[in-house]
Amino acid sequence: MHEAAGTSGDAGTGRAAAPRPSASRPRSTTDTGIAILDTVRALAAQPDRDGVCRVLAEALVVVAGADGATVRLHAVDGLRPRAAVGLPDDVEQSVVAAAAIDELLTGHAASGEPIVAFLPPHAGRPGAEDASRTGRAAATLLVLPIAAGGEVIGVAMAVRYTRRRFSPHSTAIATALARHASAIIHQLDLVADARAWDSSLEAVRSASARMSRQSTVEDVGRVVVEELRRVVDYHNCRVYLREETDELLPIAFEGRAGPFEIVDPELLRTRVGSGLTGWVAAHDEAVLLANAREDPRAVQFAGTAPVDESALVVPIRYDERTIGVITLSMPGVGRFGERDLRLVSILADQAAVAIENARLLVSRDRLTADLRGMLELTTELVATLDRRSTADTIARHLCRASGADECAVSDYEAASGTLVFWGNHPPRPVDEYGDPIPLSAYPATQEVLDRQSPHVVAADDPDADRAELAVLGEEHYGQVLMIPLVANGASVGLAELYTRGRVTFSAELLDAVRAMANAAAVGWDAARMFEQARTLAERDPLTGFLNHRVFRERLGEEIVRARRTGAALAVLMADLDDFKLVNDTFGHLLGDDVLRWAASRIRSTLRASDLPARYGGDEFAVILPEADATAGRNAADRILAAFHDHPFQRPSGGGLAVGLAIGVGSFPRDGVTATEIVDAADQRMLALKRERAARLGARAAGRG
């Protein structure tokens, strides 16, 4: 049983128990006062908690006339012994266990009044079992709460091995000393806390200085998890940044997540509003939880077992908005306190400034890189007006600026509603270029060009344009970003940026790429206009073939190349039969139709490297690089077959037979100059026409 102290007299048989030898001699009031004064001085002189507890335990034995004394203070794992006098360790532990100290203190913490407890027989004293056979009473405890800051932080106990109540006088003195010791401990704690707080603030200042030197947000996050370890004990720490899409991206992690030694960042990724981290990001409020397991907002990591876990989650706020979150956790209940919350909040404020500074540095570096890239792009575009080279240059710079895996650049013809593929990075085979693509089958692409706005098509988007998804599937890409090339208010081309996986382009990056695309569009439009001007100067407007002047220039270039490399070269000279009769009979408009038809038949049989030309009114010429006389004759036969298999059809109906004579000249068999080779081909062509005329004349004479 136990009861509050303060009643007079001794319990038990009603007579005074035999005094201990050390307490048998009466102490005068003066002696007691001197002892108390010495104890008070000794308590005040102690540098730490253990010293105060030791002095208090020694004083309790004397002033309370006890056989022993023990002082215990609260720790994370319960009451821990700090000093004991006259009690062996095993006895001290068994006394504490038998007395159920936590239960004794319940209800007495606020008053701080002492408690007398009588232990049952055999409870924690040497020879208790033998003493019980001789009729001796159970041990007696005087329990004195030690309080600081309004909370019970420990207990002091005076122990007697006999059932003998402590006198009111000794109890009052012991209580006064315990309270004085409590005050000293509280002062020491305040000093220790102040020193610890000052040390923590110094650590925070050091961390802030270190963060300010970082150039990327990832480096800032790494400093946070490393420096927090100096001020807060944690099991794991995660630093998140809030993306524009409301995703919370982990930029730094320290510790473990359940059984995972190496943690995949995707496991830690979350969103605003999801879990404790997401809740803090959404509400701009810190969360301090004694046990996150009991909080409905908490979300457990996949593959981990539910455990009791303390949590401290603090927003990283800049300019009155949450830009990130710091999340700490620790196994066990109540492992974080208000002090930890204050320190992490201070560090979070410093981290916010460092993160924004790092972002500014990154933005500055990106702007510098963008401007450098823009300068390099415009410099290269000014250096050439060749469309193929211009398209390849644009594709290379856009690919590098965006971080895409591939970039294709196409020309847009609004009148015909077609795209023509002109350039790529990395380069594509030449045979993939040049075929017009009707945009009627690609509505998403047409909309990009019409609205002049970028658009992303993702391979895993079920609502995306089916035609675009088919292209992504064929090329094994995860997404494509289509950006129109706009010059003078009109869409003149299209850049398509392909990536293997899903990529979220930031608004900043997208603006930079669009700015580069607009600059590229000016260069592309200039190349288009130059190409058109050159076409007018170099090509026959009716057939699109090279004109006579350019034919002679290109033939000279090919002869020089053939001389240098030893390659063969052939030239075809072709002339339509009785073309003047067509013009005179059906008119020049039909004559133009015949010329366009003849050009299309010739073009359909040639290689990409062959160069057709309109040599004169109804004369055509073709340069055949790396072709000898035999290859030249084969090419001539293909043209004649095309004329025969696809005869000209008049608009009014009915076919019109159009004949053609072709002569072949070759290098070096027929000559080593352009004039010699053309003359040889021309003479063979004229010879064929004469032979045909002779045959027709003989046939007519025979009929006559």
Phi, psi and omega in degrees: 000161175211159182206165177289142180282165175132342177280150182272164176091172180252148179270170176104239187277348179099351176247158183295137177283157180297130181288154174294152179304321184289339182248013185284333180274126180301142179255136179283162178301323180296315179299317181297317180298319179296318180297318180295316180298318178298321180294316179300317179296318180295319178298316182294336183274354185284140183273346185208177181301315184298322178296317179298316181296322180294314179298318180297316180298316179297319181292323180297322179300321185281305188286334181262356182061044184262160175282336180192171180210152177219147177232127179234144177238150180292139171229182182301322183262019176117193179288126181245137179294132177244336177197146177212138179231129176074010181233119172300156184303316183293325179291316181300317181293318182289326177297314180298318181294316183291330185281347182050063188302317181302321179290322179298321184284339180299126180089349181247359184296319184293319184280331184066018181284150178290161181228135173258130179232135176253120181277149175291166179304154179069006186272095165066039173216145182297136177071016183297324181292317177296321181295325180293329179288337180266001175090009179287149185282167179289166181290158181237139179240141168249109186259123184241111178296141174251115185242147177211133179065027179082006180233146175285120182251357180178192184209142172243139182227129169264132189242131170243141179275002178238159179276085184217120184294147174282138183291154178302324181294310181294325178295319180295318180295315180300319180296317180298318179294320179297319179292322178294319177297322177300317180296319179296315179299318179298319178296316178298320179297318179297318178296316179297318179296319179298316179294318179296319179296317178297319177296319179295318178296323176296320177295321178295318178298319178296319179296319180298317179297320179292319179297322183295343180270356184277148184254352178227157180294329178295321178294321177298316178300320179296320178296320181301310183292329179284316184284330178299329180300335181282340184241339181223131176278122181221163176269314170215155184224133179232137177243123183247150169244141179272124179272166179297335180276007183069017169280148175252110187261121178288123179254347178203146180212141177221131178115212181227155172243096182062233183276359188270116175284316176252118189259127175288125180305332179296331178294327183272344184299140179210188182228160175300128181096350182255125179070183180297316180299314179294325178296314179298318179296325182282327187254356179057033181232142176283154179231128175239113185240130175292325179213102181295336181299331183269359182265127183294343180282341185288143176238129183275139177294143177298136178084005179245152181270146178292130180221159172292127187210129175280149182221142175224115184235124187232133177286146171261109188245135177221131180055044176063028174218150181277119180254354180185182183215141170251125182239122177244146175217158184206128176301143180104173185254136174067038184273346177246149180232184181297325178299317178298319180299316180297316182294315180295324179296319178297314180295324178296321178297319178293321179296323180301315179296316181296321179296315180294323176297317179297320178297320177297320177297317179296318179297319178297314180296320179294317179299318178299315179295320179296316179295321178296317178296320179296319179295315179297319180297308182296325178297316179292322181292325178293330185285345181215147174241010175287128187294318181296315178295321178297315180296317179296321179296315178299315181298318182295316182289319178294323178296316181291320182292325184269342185079015180287162178277334181204150177223132176244139179240128182233154175270142180247123175254102184295324183298318181264351181064042183231155171248142175235122183288124184240329185209159183204151170221122356297161184301148177251161176300146184299327184290353177272354183267156164096343182274123179296139180246114178294128182278358176298335179270356183230075184298326180295320179293317179299322180293322177301316181288323180289316183275347181055046182225138180296156180209138179253132173245120181256141184296335181261015179267110183293342182264004184286162178302125184298322180296319179292322178298324178296320178296316179299319179296318180296322183269356179062044177250156181271333179196164175224136173254116180262126181235122179288145173264112188245124178226132180054037176080001182237145176285121182247352181188182182217134172250130180241117183257115184257140175229149182293320180241186177286131180231132175262109179279123177293158179300323180295314180294319181297320178297319180295318180293321179295321178297318178293322179296322178294319176296320178296324181298322178298315178295321180293319180294322177296319178295322178298313181295321177295320179298318179294317179296318179295324178298317179297326182277332188252342188239152176289122184295337183279316185254342185080000177282163173302146175276177186300316182298311183293325177303314181295322179295312182293324177296320177298318179297318181292325177294318177300315179296320179296321177298318183291321186260344183081012181282157177280164180205135179231153179228134175254135172241124185232146181220132179287145179278130171053040181293328178298324179294323177299312180297317183290327184276314188252351179099161183289333179296315177292326176300319177296321178298320179296319180296317179296320178296316180298319179297319181294323178293319179296314183298326184294343183258353189267161173278166179296332183274350181284149186238099178277152180215152169265110189278326180204204182304300178239023180253140177235154176223150179223129173267127181244091179298145176054043177227130177271189184298320180296315178297326178294318178295322178297320178296320178297320179296322179295321179295315179298321178295322179295321177296320183288320186282335182231073183295157180291136178248125178288148179302328181280356180107150180092147181273165178224118181288123179237115180268165184209136174246135184232129174249150184241130171236148184221154175256134002260011186300316185261357179154170181241005176238163180298319182298317181297316183290317179296319179298318180298314179294322182293320180294321178292322178296318179293325178295320178295320180294322179293317179299317181296320180294322179294320180295318179295323179293317180295321180293321179292321179294322179296323179289330180282000000 
